[in-house]
Amino acid sequence: MDQSTSTTGQPAADNTVDAPTSDRALGAPLVELKSVNKHFGALHVLQDIDLTVRKGEVLVVIGPSGSGKSTLCRAINRLETIDDGTITVDGKTLPEEGKALAQLRAEVGMVFQSFNLFAHKTVLDNVTLGPRKVRGLSKKDAEEQARKLLDRVGVGNQAGKMPAQLSGGQQQRVAIARALAMQPKVMLFDEPTSALDPEMVNEVLDAMVALAQEGMTMIVVTHEMGFARKAADRVVFMADGQIVEEAQPEEFFTAPKSERARDFLSKILTH
Amino acid sequence: MNDYLSGLGALLQQYDVLGAFWTNIQLTFWGALIALALGTLLALMRISPIASLRWAGATYVSVFRNTPLTIIMTFMVMGVWTALQIQLADNFEDNFFRLAVVGLAVYHAAFVCEAIRSGVNTVPLGQAEAARAIGLSFLPAARLIILPQAFRGATAPLGNTLIALLKNSTVAAAASVSWETSSTMKTMIEFNPNYLWEIFAVFAIGYVILVIPIGLLTTWLSQRLAVKR
């Protein structure tokens, strides 16, 4: 991965890391959506979506609620089915169901808005469950890996606790570790900080920025512009089920091309 | 007065009241065990992604939940044993006992299924999505993530089903288990009508003594086992 310095002049607030944004060497296409359509009843929630995410790319999807951005994210590991079009991950078309789908999902990490840690299992068990039951790792190996990952996201000392004993920010970092434990090719983040108290947002974003710098391919649905500026290679703006605009983060936030994006940004920026 | 007491005492010695209760406890135990297994299977079918299994599970529940237990018990003897000649034991008594256990189990499995399903509804959808997202397919996700939480959420309704099963075990009389409590009580009253109220009281109190601890235990367990979110 290209670790050259940022070319964007404007650092985001309380920036601790100098992250590359736009000029990383990106690999081959990893996630490809072609003419993807989905309806919720009469609502055409995804309209002819074409989108390619390359290996190592960090893509931020932004847009008003109801624009289809979460549905798009969830469709990539088929938590939402699509009506037509194709989605491929690493060259393989998403299987419809069964073992093949489960195998593909194991390659795609997912972090949810509401964390969704397994409530009846300890933090450590949450992180080891997938590797043990899906990948067939031994308990010892899985725990060793889990402890490393928990340390990496800064919650190593919480391993023995139950999820309900943790703060939201800690739970979400455990959720990131749980997804990473499967050694996924791509990570999906579905509004990972939207359910967090403001003072816990940064600890999660820091973990995500670190992940981006390590070269993880990431698709992040978020409104966190600080993160987008720090870590994203590209911003996709969605509205009413369509991709309205695609741009590099700085360009998008400072000079949005579409009226729709200008309108949206003016609403979230002017407080 | 002395005559009255000694008469009652003699009556209780003449009939094996404790043995009768023991029979109902055994019927309940085996019935509950099989009903739990069958009910869990039915609940799995009803939440499975396969439409035909969901349909089969729902049909089973509709049929058995809506059929009176007395009819199922009578059918076990008249239909399964007499007509179909399916014998569950060589010994006459064991055979009737086992037929009654099967009748109790298939009936209460429908209620167990619905109790577990109510427990599944206490598990947020996100738990299943997270399980799928790490690559677990339906059965492992159900076994490792959904059912363990569902059972904890279903402790109280499962306890209610167990209480109903214990009391319903008296319907084993309809499956010719003539040595269980309600049959024993009837015989006792028939031959000793002068002790009618006392005999009623003995059996009613006996069941209250059995049922109250089950209720207390399941209430305590349901609070203790509740999944903290």
Interface residues (C-beta under 8 A of the other chain):
Chain A: N77 L79 E97 G98 K99 L101 A102 Q103 R105 A106 E107 V108 G109 M110 F112 S114 F115 N116 L117 F118 A119 H120 L129 G130 K133 V134 M162 A164 A175 R178 A179 M182
Chain B: P49 P124 G126 Q127 E129 A130 A131 R132 A133 I134 G135 L136 S137 P140 L144 I145 P148 Q149 R152 V227 K228 R229
